[in-house]
Structures are given as C-alpha cells and as structure tokens.
Amino acid sequence: MTQTPPIHEGLLEPGAVRIHRGKRRLVEFTHSSTRATMLMVCAALAAFAIENTPALPYFNEFWHSVHLAFSVGSFHADISLEHFINDFLMALFFLMVGLEIKHEMRAGELTDPRRAVLPIVAAAGGALMPALVYLAVNRGGEHAGGWGVPMANDIAFCLGLLALLGRRVPSGLRAYLSTLTIADDMIAIGVIALFYTADLDLPWLIAALAAFAVLVVFNRLHIHDLPPYLAVGFVMWVCVLFSGVHATLAGVMLALAIPARSEIKLDRVTSWFEHRARSADDRYDPGEPDIAQKEYLREVYSIRRVSSATIPPTIRLEKALHTFVYFFVLPLFAFSNAGVVLSGMSFGQVVTSPVAIGVFLGLLVGKPLGIFLSTWVTVRLGVSGLPKGVAWGHIAGVSMLGGVGFTMAIFVTNLSFVDAQTAAVAKTAILAASIVAGAIGFLLLRREALNAEGE
C-alpha cells in the first residue's frame, strides 16, 4: 500500500507545521509491514504469557462473556466478543485481501499470464504439499480434517520479513512473493468456502447471493460512491453469517464487486485542474479572511471533489482500511486467538501429537518444499523463467518464508478443531514452525544479499 505524498510544508501556516509533521510520522509508522508484523508477534506473545498465569480464567471469560447485540426490525443477533473479532473484524481483513487480489488481477502480476504462472503454480504446490504431509501423519485419525491448517501462509509476516532486507533483494523477488501470497490467499479462501463450511441454511445463502447481485448491479451502473457498497455489504455479511458459510468470505465478495476504475477521464484531469486553479487564483482576495473567500473556496471545493472522484473506489477503501486492519484487527485477532493453554498435557505429549507433528512438518517442510519444487519444475519445463535478478538462493529463502503460517493458519485452526486442547496443540505447532521458518528464510535471503554485494 503506497503512502499519500505529504503536503509541502511551504503551503502550511506556521502553527500547523508541527502537527503536520506528527501526522506524517504516524502515517510512516503505520505503513510499515515490518512494524505491523512486530505488533502481531507482541500481541501473540502477550496472549501466551497471560494464558499461562493465574489470570487465565478471567482472560477467557472476557472474550466469551462480553456480547455485542444488534437489531433490525424484528431481527435480532447476539454474538460474543470473540465471535465479533473472528467473524466481523476478520471479514475486514478478508476485504483487504480481496482488494489486493483484485488489484493484482487488474494491474499487477496476475494480468500477464506468463509472468503470473510461476508464482501461481508455486502457490498451488505450496498449498498441496503441506496438506499431503499433514494427511500422511494423520491418515485415518480423528483429526484428519485439519489438513487445511498448514496450507496458508501469512502475507503480512512474509512481506514484513522481506522488508527487513530493504533494497538488498531484487524487485522481481518482491513481485514474486507478493503474487505468490495473493494466490495462496485465493486458494485458502476457496478451501475455507468448500471444506470448512457448516451445514448450509439455503434461505440465508440465497439472501447473501441476492445481496451480492445487488452489488454487481451497482458496479454495472457505474456507482462509484462507497457507502452504498458498504451498506449492502453489511447486509450480505449478516446473511453469510447465518447461512453456514464462514462470514469472513463476505469481505472477499464485497471486494470483488467494488469498482477498480476511476469515474473520471484521467486524460482530461490535468487540463481541468489547470483551468480551475487559474479560476481560483482570479477569485482570491488577499484582503479578506479565509472564511470569507466564498468564491475562491467554491473553486477549491470543486477541485477537491474531482480529486476524490479520480481515485478508484478500491484504492480509497484500501487506504481507509489499511491502518485499522494491520494495526488493530490483526493484533487483536492474534491477542484473542494465539494464546496456547496445554493444561493436562506434558511437553512429550505435545511434541508427539499427530496434529502437532502434521502441522509443524506441513509448514516447515511441506510448504517450502512445495513452493520450491513447483517453481523449479515450471522453470525447467520452460513454461516460465525466474524474475530478473532472482537466483535460486532467493527462491529457497522465499520458499522458507512460505512456512510462516500464523494468522491464516490460526484462523483455519479455529474452523478445524472443536476441541480446545487439540486447537491449542495445533497453535503451538503453528507458532513454532512459523518462528523457525521465518528465521531460516530470513537468514537464507540475507546470505544471498550479502553474496550479491560481495561480487
């Protein structure tokens, strides 16, 4: 997500400069994927620390006893705080994912089939191999349904770890990893929709599809204002929530319906701005206070409206959600879901649990192996080549980063295991594998960067 260019301080009143600098520093802080990653890690560690102290009963009671209720006419819904985070706030995260997917399909790597095929095939291999590893360990067991847990990686963590290396990694590798994680998320969304859906309630599902149809009609009618989409999107979320399909998928559906094009003819904007700027300059009266500059402010307001309309709705929405999702929603999700309580189980029982072994090996071995082998086969067959400046050492490092599951893996864990102890074992394996995979991946990429600098 690119930052908005800061306002030139020469345009500001002297008293506003200090406040503007503070806002700019805040924007720079909240647009760092590295800082977002560190915040999520801290939230997870805080949850782990709290859940292994005497405060555990109060901590658990807080998430389940606090309820949020809303009513629309005779319809009434009541959900716990934990479900609100997992079903509603995480729907905003999936909305962000959907917006990123749409961007890649319209203007990113996914627009060019030949360039997109390499990371897409790598993502497919990186999803299939860990599932097979998990099933090999848990074949025929009561927890075989957890095969989806090690399939998905964490886009924020992967890009955050890559960002730590700065400009020492090729730009082609960033594009490869970004596209791979987006394709990986698309696969994960499909898996959740098809295999981790409860009993379907057909009337609610039909209502959700009807709401989605309304959103598509809005798009076809070239409605570019966001409020109508968000209002119908909320209705769709409610319908999906009660349909049996996981409610977060409503976020992806909403993203796919929002226009990704500007409502303004961009080739005419510059000349129009120049004309309006001259007109505003003619109407400015230096002898009048700011609030009395009615004609001047009218011209400026028209420029503001056109400027806003020039930006596609998907970009406006992504910019509005970015800080809230990555610096509030995801850390809150990690804080409420990443804690691990292994009461009644010894360390030996945890490390020998088929669920823990399947998840750990799936993420640490299956995921990297699937990504690397799929990439290697695709290149060897001549279907696609490595991005410019990218060596096989880079691919090995990125493949290891693919083993960082965290957010998405924990999310699927909540869907896969009803038993709290089994879920805790899976989360333990996720955290352990993610830490090891992230560290190995970072060290491999750092070594490759140092070798490139030494040549």
N, C-alpha and C positions, 0 to 999 in steps of 0.2 A: 504494500500500500504506500504510494508516494505521498509525501507531505505537501501541503499547500505552501507555495513560496511566501516568505514573511513579508509584511508590509515594510517598505523602505522607511527607516526612521526619520528621514528628512521630511516626510509627509505628516508626521505626528506633531501634536502640540507638545511642548517641553514636559508638561506634567504627565503625559501619557506614555512617555518613552520607557520609564521604569516598569510600569505594568505590562507594557507590550513585550518587553524582554522576558519577564517572568512567564507570560503565556507561551512565548516561543520556546523557552527551556522546557516547559511542561509538555508541549507538543513533541519536541525532540525526544523527551524521555519516553513518552507513551507510544512512539512509533518505532521503538527498538524491539525486534523479535527476541534479542538476547535477554533484555530485561524482562520481557513477558515470560520467557522460559524460566528465568531465575525465580520470578514471583510464584509461578506454579509449583516449582520444586519446593520453595519455602512453605507454601500452603500445605503441600503433601506431607512434608516433614513435621509441620506443626500438628497436623491431624494424627500422625503416627505417635508423636510424643504425648498428646492429650489422651489418646485411646489406650495408652499403656500406663496410666496413672489412676489414682482413685477417682478422678473426675469423669471417668468413662460413663457411668450410668447417667449423669447429668448431660453429658455431651450427646449421647444417643437419644435421650428423651427430648432434648431441644429440637432436633431435626424432625422427630415424629409427632411431637405433641403440639407444635405450633402449626396452625392450619390457616389457609387462605381460602376465602369463600367469595363467590360472585354469583349474581343472579341476573337473568334476562327474562323478564316476564315471569312465567310460571317455571322456567328452567332454573335449576339451582345446582351449583357444583361446589364441592368442598375437597381441597387437596392439602396434604401435609407440605411443610416447607421443603422437605427432601424431594417430594414429587414435583413441586413447583420448580426447583432447580433442575432436576433431571428431565422433566417433560416440557417446561416452558422456556426457562432461560437457555437450556441447551438447544432448543429449537432456534434461538437467535444465532448460536454458534453454527448450526447446520445451515441457517440462512446465509451466513458469511461464507461457508464452504460452497454453497450453491452459487453465490455471486462470483466466487473465484473460479468455479468450474465454467460458468457462463462466459467470463472474461477470457479464459483460455480457449474456449471454443470459438469465440468471436474475433479475438485479436491476439491470442497467444500461440503457443506451440501446437495446440490441437487444431489450428486452422490448416496447417500443412501436413497432410497425411504422412509424407515421407519423413519429416522431422519428428512427428508425433509418435510414429510407430515404435521407435526404440524405447522411450520411457513407458509407453502403454503396455508393451509386451513385458517389460521389466516389472511393472506393477502387477500384471497378471501372474507372472511367475512368483513374485514376492507375496502374492496372496494364496496361491495354490500350495506351494511347498510347506509353509508353516502349518496349514490345515492338515496336510498329509502326515507331517511329523507328529502333530497332536493326536491324530487318529491312530497312528501306529502305536503310540504309547497307551492310549485309552480305548483301543479297539474292543468292542463288546462290553465295555464298562458302563456303569450308570451315568457317568459324566461325559460320555462321548459327544454330547450335544454342545460342548464348549469349544468345538473346533474353530469357531469364528473368532475367539478371543485373540490369538496371536496373528490374525490376518492383517489387521490395520495398523499403520504406523501413525505417528503424531506429527502433523505438518508444522506446528509451531515449534516443537522441540528440534526437529530436523533443521529447519531453516535458521533457528536460533543458534544451534551449534555451528552451522556453516558460517554464520555471520561473525563468529568469534575469530575466524581466519581472515576477515576483511577482504582486501583486494588480492590476497595471495592465491586465491582459487580462480580458475578461468570462468568467465561469464557464461560460457556454454555449459559448465557443470551446474551453475545455479539454475539455468533454464531446465536442464535435465532433471534435477532434483525437484524443482517446483512442479513440473509437469508430472513426474512420477508420483509425487504425493497427492496431486489433484486426482490423477487416475486411480490411485489407491483408495482415496476417499469415495470416488464413484463406485468402486467395487464394494467397499464396506457398506455404503448406503443401500446398494442392491441386496447384499446379504442380509442386512437388518430387515429390509422390507419383505423379503421372500421367506427367510428361515427363522426370524425371531419375532414373529407376529403372533399375538394371542388369537383366541377364537374371534373370527370376524363377525361384526354386527352389520349386516348388509344395509339397513336403512341409513345408519350413520356414515358408512362408506360411500353410499350414493350421494348423500348430502355433501360430503367432502369433495367428491368429484364434481358436483354441481357448482360448488364454490370455486373450484379450480377453473371450471369452464367460464365462469364469470370473469375471472382474472385474465383468461386468454382473450375474451371479448374486449376487455379494457385495452389490452395490448393491441388488438386489431383495430380498435377505434382511435388509436394513437393518443390515448390518455397518458400523459407524462407526469401528472401530479402523484406524489407518493401516498398521501392519505387514503384515497380510495383503495389502493392495493393493500395497505396495512390493515384497514378495517375489514375487508373481505378475507384477508389472510388470517386475521384473528378468528373469524368465524370458521374458516377452514381448519385451523388448529384445534378448535373445540370439537369439530366433527371427527377429525382424525383421532383425537384423544379417546373418544368414546366408540370408535369403530373397531378397536382392537389392533390396528396398525400403530406402530410407535409414533407418538405425537411429534417428535422432532423432525420426521420426514416432511411435515407440513412446511418447515422452513425451506427445504430444498425445492419443493413445489412452488412456493411463493417466489423464490429467486428466479426460477426458470420462466415465470410469467412476466416479470418486470422488464420494461424496455431497456435495451442496452444501446440505444441510439439517441442522438440529440433531436429535440424538436425544432431546432434552429438550423438553417442552411449555413454551415460553417464557412463556406467560401465567401459569404456576404457579410459576415460578422465584423471583420476588421474595418471595412469602409464605413459600416453603420456606426461603429464605435467612434471613429474619427469624426464623423459628421456630428454626432451627439456631443462629443467632447468640445467641439468648436461652439456648438449652440449653447452648452452650459457655460463656457467661458464668456460668451457675449452677455449672458444674463447675470453674471456675478457682479454684485455691488459691494466694493470693499468698505463702503461707509456704513453698511447695515450689519447688525448682529447675525450670527449664524441662523438662529431660529426664524429670522425674518426673510431669509433668502428663498422665498417660496418658489419663484420661477426656476432658480438655479437648482434647488433641491428636487423639483419635479423632473428635471432633465437627468439628474444623478440617479433618481429612483428608477427611471425607465432603463438606464444603463444597468442598474443592479438586477432588475427583473430579467433582462435579456441575458446577462451574465449567468444567472442561476439556471435559466432555461437552456443555455448552451451545454451545460454539463449533463450527460446521460443519467437517468434516474438510478441505474445500478451503481454508478460511481458515487452519487450523492448519498445513497443508502449505505454503501460500504464504508464511506468516510464517517458517517454518523455513528455506525455501529462499532467501528474498529477498536477504539479505546475501551468502550464499555465491555465488549466481549473478551478481549485479550487481557485486560487488567482488572476485570471484576468477575465476569461469568466463569471463565475457565479456572482462575484461582479459587473461586467459591466452590466450583464443582470438585476440584481437587481436594479442598479442605473438608468437604462433606462426604466424599466417597473414597478417598485414597487411604484413609486410616485402616490399619490392619490389627485385628484382635484375634489372637490364636489361643484363646483360653482352652485349657483341657488338652492341648497338643504340644508334644515336645518338639525340639528342633529336628530330631531324627524323623519324626512322623511327617513333618512338613516337607523336608527335602526328599523323602521317599514317596511322597504322594504322587500318584499318576497325573493328577491335574497340574501340580506344580512342575513336574518334570516335562509334561507335554507343553505347557505354556512357556516355560523357560527355554527349552530347546527349540520350540517353534519360533520364538522371537530371536534368540541368539544364534541359532544355526539355520533353521529353515528359511527365515525371512531373508537374511543376507545371501544365502546360497541360491535361493530362487531368483533374486534380483540379478546377481552376478551372472549366473548360468544363462538366464534368459537374454541378458544383454550380449553375452559372448556369442551365443548361438545366432542371434539376429544379425550381429556384425559379420560373423564367419560365413553366413549364408548370403551375404551381400544385400540383404533387404534394406539395411540402413548402416550408416557409419557413425563413429563416435563424434560428438560435437568438437568443434575446433578448439585445439589446445588441451583437450581432455585425454589423459592417459589411463591405462588400465589400473594404475595405482589409485587414481581418483575414483574410478568406478568401484574398486574394492572398499574404499573409505565410505562412499555414499551408500553402498550395499549394507555396510555395518550400521550406518545411521538408520537404515530402514528397520532395524530391530528395536528402535525406540518406540514402544507402543503407547504407554502412559494413557493420555486422555481417552482416545478411541477404544483402546483395549479394555480400560476400566469400564467404559460405557457399555461395551458388549458383555463384559463380565456380569454387570447388573442385570442384563437381559437373559443370560445363560443359566445362572445358578440361583435357585431359590434359597438354598441352604446358606445361611450366613457364614458358617465356618468354611465351606467349600469356596465361597466367594473370597473370603479372606486369604485362603491359600493361593488362589489364582492371582489376587492383587499383589501378594508377596512376591510371587514369581515374576509378575509384570515389572514391579519396581526394580527387582534385582537384575533382570535381563536388560531393562532399559538403561540402567546405570552402566552396566558392563559394555553393552553395545554402543552406547553413546561415547564412552571413554575410548574404546578401541577405534571407532570410526573417526573420532576427532584426531587421535594420535596418527592414524594412517594418513589422513588428509594433511596434517601438519608436516609429517615426514615428506610427503610428496611435494608440498610447497617449499620446504627447505632445500630439497634436492633440486628443484627447478631454479631456485635463487642461486644455488652454488654452481650451476652450469654456466 
